[in-house]
Amino acid sequence: MSAHIPVLLEEVVEGLAVQPGGRYIDCTLGGGGHAAAILEHSSPGGQLLGIDADRSAIGQAGAALASYGDSVLLVNDNFVNLESIARANSFQPVHGILFDLGLSSLQLAAGERGFSFQKDAPLDMRFDNSKGKTAADLVNSLSENGLARILLEYGEERLSRQIARQIVQNRPVSTTLQLAAIVEKAAGGRHGKIHPATRTFQALRIAVNGELDNLKSALLQAIGLLGFEGRLAVITYHSLEDRIVKQVLSEESRDCICPPETLICVCGHKAKLKLINRKVITPQAAEIKRNPRSRSAKLRIAERLMKSNEKFVSIGRYYVLTEVKSSGWRKTSVRRNLQKEVLTM
């Protein structure tokens, strides 16, 4: 099994401004590398809620983080349910939230999951392999137009039509190597270092797991869970997800999001974030050499703002008092008072 190497580890810890006693959420737990670093830097008293849709990741990360005891709470769920997960576990507000999007080394190493064409395996690609349609279901049931749309939208594949046509003509397709060979033929063979099936596999994985549909919702939920000066850090690996992250952070860091032609603001939107890095953070050459999979990583960081006229920020049926700022809201006594305040509203 390939070793799990967390990407941009030092930059994430610094970007989240991890502090002793802080409360943090890792929305894409993976092998637990980022989580371990956050727990180490938030000691003593730090707490971490780890979420992953992949059940096997929960088991592996649980073993890796066992030494942190009850400072860690792991939940097998999709980050699209972030708000309800945090609320159910009384884990809000928090000092920092991390999203490390894309596949982990552990998922790629598990050839039987069908994420990679390095070995022959069933076309599955589900993060949670207990429910939902598989990649095989999609490639064998969708029309040629439907397949081409997925490859173009989620893989930015310029040969989407040719590839979709070849897939339909060679159905049923049931394994990774079978699909990779079909795509290679449609592309006219290999050209360069990147396998021609790379974008097709990316597109199918995104479609199977609803990754882009869930991302914007999860980011907005994350912003609502952050306390004053709490940090949000997001690592992306391809342009589609990075575009969504950039758009959400940009919109939520502006007081007005009306179209440019609107002379007077009518949206009433108020900024909830301050961008920490306007220039995206990327891995240094040494990290890319050590971990080639990090080469496409981009890290964006933002910090939670609260206006002086905000009294409460709603989080489901709970409310965060904006008067409770900075390190104050991590104290047990403050959280108890917050809960009492909610119950009397």
N, C-alpha and C positions, 0 to 999 in steps of 0.2 A: 504493500500500500504506500502511495506517495505521502511524504511528510506534509503536514499542513503548514504553510508559511503565510501568516497574515500580511496583507498589503498595506503599505504606508503606515506602519504601526506607530512609529514615533510621532509622525505628523497627526495621526488621529488622537493620540493621548494629549498632545499639545493643543490641538484644535478644539477638543472638548473641554479644555481647561480643567482636567480631572483634579479633584481636591479631596482630602481626607473627609470621610463622613458623607460624601455625596451619593446621590441615587441616580443610577444610569440604566438605560434600556438598550440592549443590543438586539435589533430587530431581525438580524440575519446571522444567527449564532455561528453556524458552520462548525469548524473544528474548535472554536472557543479561544483562538489566539488573541483577538482583540479584547474579548471579555476578560481573559486572565490579566492582560496588561492594565485594563481599567480597574480591576479589583485590586491589583498590586498598588497602583498609584492612589487609590481612594481609601486605602487602609491607613489608620484604623477606622472602623465604623462604616465603611462604604457598603453599598448594596447594589446588586445588579439583577435585573430581570432580563433573561435571555429567551428569545423567541425564534423558532424555526419551523417551517412547514414540513421539513424532512425529519421523520421520526428517528432515522438512524443517526442523524446529526445530533439530536437531543441526547441519545445514549452515549455517543462518543464524547461530546463536550461535557456531559455530566461526569464522566470518568476523569476527564482532564481537569475539571474544576472542583473535584470532590474535596480537596484540601481547604477550600474556602468555606465549607460548611453551610450554615444557614444564611450566609451573606449572599447566596445565589439562589434564585428561583428560576427554573426552566419550564417553558410552556411550549408544547407541540401544537402550533397553530400558524395561520397565515398572518403576515403583518397587516393585511387589510383590516383585521379585527383589533388593531393596536389599542384603540381607545377602550373597548370593552374588556380587553385582557388586563390593562392597567387598572381599570376601575374595579374589576372583580377581585384583584389582588391588593387593593388599597395602595397602589403604587403610583401616586401622583400628588403634587407636581414633582418633576424630576430636574436634575441638574444637566443632564445630557442624554442625547439619543443618537444612535449610530445605525446607518444603513450601509452595508457592504454588499452591493448588488452583484448579480451574476452567479456563476457556479463556483463552488469551493473545490479545492484540490481533492478532497475526499469523495465528492460526487463524481468527478472525472475519473478517479481511480477505480470507482465501483463500476466496472465495465458492464455488469449485468443490468444497470439502470438505463442504458441506451442513450446516455448523453454524448458519448464520444464514438467516433468511427475507428478508434485505434484497435478495437477488438470486436468480434461479431457478438451481437446481443440482441434481444428483442427490442423493438422500437417502442420504448415506454416514455421516458423523459419527464415523468411526473415527479415533482418534489415530494408530494404525499402520494405514495403509490397504493393507497387504500381506497382512493376515490377519483372520479373524473375520467375523462377520455384520455387515451394514450395517443402518442404520435402516430402509431399504426392505425388507430381509428380515423384520424384525420386524413392521412395520405390515401387510405383505401375507401373513404366515403365521400370526400369533397369533390365537387366538379373541378374541371380543369381551371375554370375562371376563379373558383374559390381558392384553390391551391396557389395559383399565380398571385392572387391578391395578398395572401399571407406571406409569401416569399418576398414580395415587393415591399409591403408595409413594415414587416417585422425583421426582414433580413436585408433590406435595401439591395436586393439581388436584381441586377440589370438583365439577367437571363431568365427571369422568373417564368416567362411564357414557355420557353423551350424546355426548361426543367419540369414544369408542371405537365407539359404534354408527354414527356418521356415517362414520368411517374404513372400517369393514367394508362399509357400504352403497356406498361410492364406490371400492372397490378395483378394479384395482390403482392404488396411489399411488406415484409414482416421483420426484417433484421437491419441492423445498422450498416453492415457492409454491403448488403443488397442495395440499400438506398444510396449509399456513397458512390457505388459503381454506376448507378443510373444517372446521378447528377454529373459525375465525371464525364460520362459519355455525352450528355446533353451539352456540356461546356466545351466539348472538343478536346478533352484530355487536360492534363495538369500544365499550368503555366506559373512559374515562380514557386515560392516557398509555401504559400498558403493553399491548402487543399480546396478545390472548387466546391466541395460540399459544406464548407464551414458556415457560410451564410444561411444555407438551407437548414442545417441543424439548429442554428441560433433561432431562426424564424419559427420553426416548429416548437422548440422548447418554450419560447415566449408565448406562443398561442396556446399550448397545452396548459400552461400554468397561469395564464391571464396576467402576466407580469406587468405590462404597461398599463392595463386597466386598473390594477390595484395600486400602482405607485403613487399617483397624484393624491388619491384618497388617504393613503397612509401618511404621506408627508403633511397634509393639512391636519390630520389627527395628531401627529407628532408635535406640531407647532402649538396646538392647544394644550398639550400635556406639559410643556416646558414652563418652569417657573421663571421669575424675573432673572434675566441674564443667563438663563439656561442656554446650552449650545446644541445645535443640530449639525451633524456631520454626515455627508453622503458620498460614498465612493461609487462611481459609475465606470462601465467598461466599454460601452458603445454609444454612438451618437444619439440613438433613439431615447434611451433612458436619461442620458445627460441633458438632452433638450427639455425633457419634462421637468427635471430637477432645476435646471437653470431658470425656466419659466416661472415655476412656483416660487422659488426664492426671490426672483426679481419682482414679481407682483406683490409678494408679501412684505417687501422692503420699501414699498412706495405708498404714499398717502392717497394718491389718486391713480386709478387704472382706467380712466375714461379714454376713449379713442383720441388720438392727437388732434383731430379736427374739432373736438368739443371745446368750446371757449370757456365754459364755466363747469366746474366739477359737479356731476349729478350722481356719482356712484356712492359717495359717502364712505369710501374705503379708507381705513387707517392702517398705517404700517405696523406690522407685528414683529418684524425682524430687522436686524442690522447685519449687512453682509460683512463677514470678517475677512474674507479673501476675495477681492474682485477678480484677481487673476487666479485661474484654476491651479491647484497644487498637483504636481505629477511626480512620479518616482525619480530618484536620482539614478545616475548610470550604474552605481554600485549595486543598488537594489535590483535593477533590471537584469544585471548579469547574474545575480544570485537567484533571482526568481523571474524568469522570462515572461511568465503569465501576468506580471504586474505592468508590462510595458504600456498597456492601453488605459491604465487606471487614471481617473481624475477625481480629485477630492474638492468638495465645496463645503464651506462652513458658514453658518449664520447664528446670530444671537438673538434671544427673545427680548422684545421691547414691550413695555406697557405704558400707556399714556396716563397722565396724572388724573384725568377725569374718568378713568375706568375704575369702577368699584369692585366688580366681580368679573371673572372670565369663566364662562360656563364650560364644564367638562362633563358632558352627559348630565347626570343628576347632581353632580358635585360642582362646587365653585371654588376657585382659588382667589383668596383675598390678595389684591395687588399691593396692599399696604405691607404684606409680609414679603420682604425683599431679600435678595442676596442670600447669605448663609442662614438667615433666620428661619426660613421655611423648611429646613432639613431637620429641625429639632423636633423630638417626639412631642413635647408639650404644645408646640405650635400646631402640629398636625391634629392633635386631639381637639384643640380649640377650634380649628378649622371645621372639623367634623360636627362639633356642637353647633357652630354657626349655621352650617348647612341644614341641620335638623330643625332649627327654629325658624327657618325662612318660610 
